[in-house]
Amino acid sequence: MAPTYLKKASMTAQSGSSDVQKTVQTILSEIESGGEEKALEYAAKFDKYDGNIVLSKEEIAAAGALVSDQVKADIRFAHDNVKRFAEAQKSTIGDVEIEVVPGLTAGQKVIPVDAVGCYVPGGRYSHIASAIMTVTTAKVAGCKHIMACSPPRPGVGINPAIIYAAHVCGADSIMAIGGVQGIAAMTFGLFGQPKANILVGPGNQFVAEAKRILYGRVGIDMVAGPTDSLILADATADAHIVATDLVSQAEHGYNSPVWLVTDDQKLADDVMAMVPGMIDDLPTLNRDNALAAWRDYAEVVLCADREEMAVVSDQYAPEHLTVQADDLPWWLDRLTSYGSLFLGEETTVSFGDKASGTNHVLPTSGAATYTGGLSVHKYMKIVTWQQATREGARPVAEATARISRLEGMEGHARSADVRLAKYFPDQQFDLGMSG
């Protein structure tokens, strides 16, 4: 039996996206050639802000004074959780040294990148948690300079809680500039900042396109599309909680897909009946986003059994995957394609988005089939090295010379020949065609 679509999306993240490449490329090119002056022009145009770009210590302190003690405590709590998880991730990789053959030693060395640019959205919503997720992991990785940039509000500046979070989590500089111009400022090393080696953090379609265009010149965490979420639920699930969780993710944006995959018709019907009322009860901005996302992008899929549910889920490869079903260990073992997994109703994507410790910068649009999300590892280069004695080099040189000649790469072969001739002048070697 093939899965049945009780609700089918009329649009996809790809079909609903605008072609912004030309606009973004123009902005990047003009800022690269025009420097800070051109970046300030775009900041005035799009951010409508004329304050300091790089915040002073006094401005950072003043912002902190505006944040309530409870919010500060919540930010520190989330930071501590993200930091502990990142530290655990970092402990899973390290330097390695092995004697490959007698006399030839090879190794792995882990080196953090020097400069990181963290983008913190501040448009529709002020993403305080994004400052925590991006800056904290870079700090744990050991990066030398961490920049955070966020779009300022006209006449106001960056949300004080974002400034406080970025500062507490270890940002070395905080810049009040958003959009493509913010990405450009970090990439090109404007306003007295070092050029970023890697850009991380979520953003709108213009920010995502800027990162995509710049990738190669600078590292990025991933090419991200609209956020998406899928819930796997069986008859044991609470329909009210399932519906609430779907709506909570739909509020991200008008083109943020949410999907329910279930093997229980009644649960599906109950959820679909509840969602519209829950959306209507949201504040205006949230309601408008969730309404469009549910209407145009949401899907409800009815499957025969849990195995078919798992197959469908792996095909979607969602950014966020929630399981509200019986036998959670089975699901953990079976599922293979997701950005982050939330097992049982006692956890939810919202926890991961804000404070539980795992990172919320995750692969979207099916990218979870080949990559995971932002982690401390993204900021760390895993490089290799080798060293040999002359005896250790001998068998490697012989094999290198013969393989190189089979490939037609005579120059490579001769770099092996010259060593064998120098180290073992009294010996003859079979080195291939001209050896």
TISEPA-888137 format. One record per residue (C-alpha): x, y, z. Coordinates in steps of 0.001 Angstrom, whole numbers, plus 500000, padded with zeros to 6 digits. Example, Ala and Ser with C-alpha at 12.3 -4.5 7.8 and 13.67 -1.06 7.14 Angstrom:
<pts>
512300495500507800
513670498940507140
</pts>
This chain:
<pts>
500000500000500000
501383503398499022
501179506278501506
497996508368501261
498190512164501297
495359513486503452
496772516958502839
499082517738499929
501246520842499592
500508523139496691
504005524597496826
507518523539497798
510351525507499344
511983525594495923
508912526702493943
508077529361496480
511478530997496510
512355534093494550
515334534383492274
517543536723494270
520928535724492861
521363538771490639
520472541226493399
522789539589495908
525673539307493445
525375543027492660
525477544000496327
528457541771497049
530404543051494050
529741546683494876
530754546273498517
533893544354497590
534995547172495272
533582550068497280
534539548855500745
533164550337503942
531641553357502214
529460551162499996
528591548860502917
527402551902504864
525262552980501914
523511549625501899
523190549680505701
521463553059505467
519220551796502660
518171548448504121
518798548730507875
517897552445508066
520465552774510816
523256555318511193
524834554355514520
528166552654515154
528696549503513108
531141547900515551
529690548270519028
531931549742521699
532435548173525125
530254550919526532
527439550187524088
527646546464524874
527492547191528593
524569549578528107
522660546919526175
523283544416528951
521821546850531477
518547546788529523
518169543017529797
516218541703532778
517865539406535296
515506536575534327
516367536844530630
520065536968531498
519647533801533566
517809532085530708
520530533052528228
523249531770530570
521304528518531057
521026527971527305
524672528960526796
525824526474529431
523860523652527771
525145524444524280
528682524804525645
528607521439527424
527289519680524342
529881521359522111
532657520372524507
531453516761524348
531465516940520547
534980518360520531
536208515451522652
535227513009519902
537999514197517592
541642514851518251
545190514505517055
546194511059515757
549592509517515044
550194506107513475
553187504249512027
551724503267508659
554704501084507738
557949500721509682
559727504050509532
556794506044508045
554649507944510517
551463509757509517
549194511865511624
546055513924511934
546032517361513510
542935519356514441
543293523127513990
540508525657514652
539994528329512004
541182531814512906
538191534058512215
534480533261512328
531546535369511158
528288534578512968
525083535929511442
522253536468513925
518842537189512342
516903540134513709
514234540854511134
510848539168511648
512040537765514956
515025538560517156
516919535262517180
518672535457520522
519231531701520400
521153531980517119
523776534102518869
524086531393521511
524299528543518991
526874530079516659
529155532017518993
529340529363521714
530393526563519369
533052528758517760
534400529664521197
534562526016522274
536375525175519037
539103527656519982
538736530168517144
540873533282517635
538372535939516565
534591535588516608
532458538263514954
528709538467515424
526584540652513187
522874541300513396
520523543702511629
519725546763513742
516233548186514050
515859551733512654
516767554296515293
517130551562517919
519954549186517019
520378545506517754
518028543901520249
519811544245523633
519278540556524422
521096539559521222
523994541819522177
524088540364525691
523936536789524404
526699537313521840
528906538965524468
528324536335527164
528966533516524696
532346534944523695
532006537229520659
535122539360520206
533194541961518203
529540542712517582
528447544563514452
525157546352513889
524701545516510225
522413542998508588
521549541267505353
523950540878502459
525940543897503629
526581542190506975
527760539010505268
529984541106502983
531455543049505904
532538539851507645
533808538205504461
535843541160503200
537192542210506594
535555545637506800
535281547983509779
538582546880511264
537663543204511437
539701540261510133
538386538474507059
536168535592508128
537387532090507335
533880530678507800
530370532156507886
527704530503510029
524161531122511131
520654531218509666
519198534102507675
516652535060505063
516889534142501383
519258537043500672
521649536012503428
521491532371502304
522210533359498708
525142535562499759
526682532634501610
526106530349498635
527809532771496235
530762533317498571
531288529635499352
534731528611498191
536246531989498956
535075531444502500
533704528416504302
530043528226505270
528070526003507599
525614525011504853
523378526367502107
520105526752503959
516543527121502748
513359527678504757
513186525736507998
511175522488507882
509836520000510425
508278516534510338
506429514677513078
506080510890513150
503098509986515328
501099506839516011
497870506162517917
499628506711521253
500392510350520424
498519513294521940
496826515052519008
496796518400520822
500556518289521385
501208517154517803
499110520021516436
500777522521518763
504233521415517656
503327521678513975
501997525210514443
505037526203516509
507294525439513552
504988526850510888
505297530291512496
508926530491511319
507842531812507938
505262531703505154
507292529069503278
508315526832506192
506988523316505515
505587521178508317
504642517533507792
502752514923509785
503346511265508976
501155508774510830
499591505329510639
496475506406512517
493578508002510581
491868509372513704
495015511122514884
495475512711511471
491868513912511366
492051515311514900
495282517185514193
493990518685510947
490855519834512765
492841521503515569
495547523329513607
493462526142512050
492143527272515438
495594527215516956
496914529347514105
494079531851514501
494992532249518164
498564533428517421
499701537075517342
499301538726513936
502795538219512472
503022534641513746
499485533904512542
500123535203509043
503319533141508703
501782529953510098
498590530337508059
500484530565504762
502892527774505708
500059525434506674
497931526306503652
500634526109500973
503397523850502276
502051521482504941
501368517811504267
499680515021506210
500621511506505127
498823508315506183
500939505139506134
500202501447506608
502663500865509460
505699502250511225
508166500886508665
506392502769505893
506390505857508118
510142505558508536
510654505160504776
508609508293504095
510489510227506772
513872509280505340
512674510414501916
511714513836503278
515030514062505226
513629516818507444
515633519453509248
513746518686512471
512297515227513088
510017514485516043
508852511010517055
505718510819519196
505175507080518966
505627503849520850
508996502040521106
511350505019520823
514518502865520689
513231501272517469
512847504688515845
516264505871517007
517870502795515468
515794502862512260
515745506498511155
518687507705509086
517998511113507505
517343514150509675
519109517237510975
518129516736514606
515897514098516204
513461514652519083
512264511452520720
509015511437522699
506570514184523620
508745515203526576
511039516982524139
510204519232521212
511898521106518388
511368524317520335
513674522970523064
516408522359520501
515761525725518902
516349527592522136
517977525952525124
518487522162525339
522079522092524061
522017520616520566
522519523134517788
519610524678515889
521563525516512728
520555522465510692
520304521177507094
517075522043505258
515409521142501958
516452517490502096
520139518191502744
519966515904505782
520489513016503365
524179513962503211
525053516306506071
524363517142509673
524013520538511267
526339523086512795
528697521632515373
532002522458516959
533589520360514196
532555522875511513
535093525363512876
537938522870512970
540228521834510121
541304518208510210
544683518190508481
547248515454507975
551043515222508199
553730512625507642
557385512018508401
559669509135507429
563073507643507957
565024506772504791
564241503091505259
560599503938505821
560510506005502625
561932503181500495
558853500968499846
556629504035499496
558999505563496926
559111502370494904
555312502084494813
554936505788494063
557323505629491098
555578502650489512
552020503945490092
552985507385488764
554382505923485552
551282503813485021
549311507071485269
551665508869482896
552876511280485593
556632511143485039
557379514157487246
555805512417490231
557791509290489508
561061511205489390
560446512765492804
560484509195494125
563439508142491900
565712510911493162
565246509880496766
565924506225496111
569061507183494169
570278509393496995
569423507144499942
570350503791498364
573043504549495724
574331500979495500
570946499334494873
568900498772491759
565106499179491742
562358498171489329
560668501553488948
558602501012485830
558953502138482238
561986504419482540
563201503474485988
</pts>
